[in-house]
């Protein structure tokens, strides 16, 4: 079975702009940043995390692959608009905690909701945003519920918003994909 994040990556790859602007809102170990950089070899990638170990792991991975078009930012994804001033072609949120890191440091509704809503506003028409949600812990469950509630109210004329979820495994991770249709 295909992983939930791979579904989002496949959608982003379908509309990739080699000179585009992409954002990894939760850089983690850098795999999503590396993927986004491959979509835009002549473009820009911005990656955010609040943990220095995430930035360091991502920097090492990008250096290993010779990637030079990514800017790594040690700050909350909720503040991305202070760094990314141009419209974006796409982005990824892989919510939860840093793999192998401190599980008490997790994404939170207080920063994720404004970051996702801001990312939607920054998307170019035709752009896509993927959000992987992990409801297996309390904050992840609440984060996902709030995202679904808020995104369900967005007019269909502006966005197509999809929910990919295993119906028979309630606590399994799921994916929200938003595609910009109009202003």
N, C-alpha and C positions, 0 to 999 in steps of 0.2 A: 504494500500500500504506500502511496506517495505521502510524504510528510506535509504537514499543514503549511510550513514556511515555504516549501518547494512550490506549492500552488501559487503563492504570491509572487515568488521569483519567476515562475513561468509566465505569469501575466505581465510582469514588468519587462521581461525579455521580449515579449511579443511587440511591444511598442517602444523598444529601446531607442534612445536618441544618442548617437555617439558623441555629440557635443552638448549633451544635456546636463542638468543639475539634479543630483540625487542626494537624499539624506538618509543616513542610518541613525535613527533616533535613539537606539540602544546598542552601542557598539559591541559590548560584551567582549568576546575573544577575537573579533574582527572578521569572521567569515562572511557576514552579511555586507560589511564594508568592502571587502575584497570582491564580492559578487557585484555590488553596485559600481565599483570602479571598472569592472570589466564591461559593463553596459555603456560607459561613457569614457572611452579612452582619451578623447579630446575634450572632455567636459570636466565637471567638478563634482566631488563627493565631499559631503560634510558628515562627520560622525560624532555623536555625543555620548558621554557617559559621565557619571559623577565619581567613578572609582579610578584612581590612578593605575591600578593593576589592569584594568580593562584597556586603558589607553596604551599602556606599555605592551600588552600582549598584541593589540591591534597593530601598533607601530612595527613590532617585530615581524608579524605575518606579512604586512604590506611590503616591508623592506625585503623580505625573503622572495617575494614575487615581483620586485622591481616596480611597485606601484608608486607613482609620484603625484597623482591627481587628487589625493585625499587630504583633507584638513581634519585633524583630530582635536576635538574640543572637550576640555574637562569642565563640563557644566551640565545643568539639567536640560533635558529635552524641552521642557516648558519654556525655556528662554531661547529657543533656536532662532526666532525671528530677529534677535539682536545680532546674530552672526550671518544669517542667510537672508539677504535682502532681495534676491531675484526670485521669480517664480520657479517652482520645481517641477521636474518631469515625473518624479516618483519618490517613494520612500518606504522604509520598513521600520516597524516597531516589533521587537521580540521581547515582550514583557516578561516580568518575573525577576529572577535574580541571576547574577553572574555565574555561569557554570563553574563548579568547583570553588566558588567563593562563599562568602558569608551569607547564609540564607536569611538572615534578619535584614539585610539590605536588599530591598525589593522595590520594584516600581510601585508607585502609589497613585491612587485616583487624583489626589490634589495636584499632581504634575502631569499625569498622563492625559486626563481629559482636556485641559487647555492645550496641551501639545498636539493631540490628535485633531482637535477642532481648528487650531492654527494651521496645521499641515494641510488640512482640506482646503482652507482658504488660499494657501500658497500654491496649490496644484494648478498646473496649466490644464486647459481643456484637453482631454484625452489622456491625462496623467492618471497614475494609479498609486494607491497607498495600501500596504498590507499591514495588518495588526494581528500578531499571534498572541493569544490570551491563554493563560494557564490558571484555571479555576480550582486546582487541587489544593490551594491554600487560601485562607480567608481573604486576604487582601486581593489576591488574584480573582477570586469569585466576585467580590464587590466591584472591583475594577471593571470586569467584564460586563456585569449587570448594568453598571452606569453607562458604559460605552454603548451597549445595545439600546438602552433607553434614549440616550441623547442622539445617537445616529439614526434611530428610527423616525425621528421627527424632521429630518432633513428632506426638503422637497425633491421629488423624483426628477424634476426638470433640471436640477443642479448636479445630482450625483446618482449613480447606480451603486447600491451598497448591498454586498453579498455576505452571507454568513455560512461558513463551511464547518459542520460539526457532526461528530458521531452521536447519533440520537440514542443509541443503546448503551453508551458509556458516559453518564452525566458529568463526571469530573475530568473527562479527557480534554486536552488542549483543543482550541478551535481557532479559526481564522476569520477575520473580518477584512474584506477587500472593498475599497471605495474607488470608483472611477469617476472622474470629473466629466460631466456632460455639457454644462453651460455655466454661465456666471449667475 
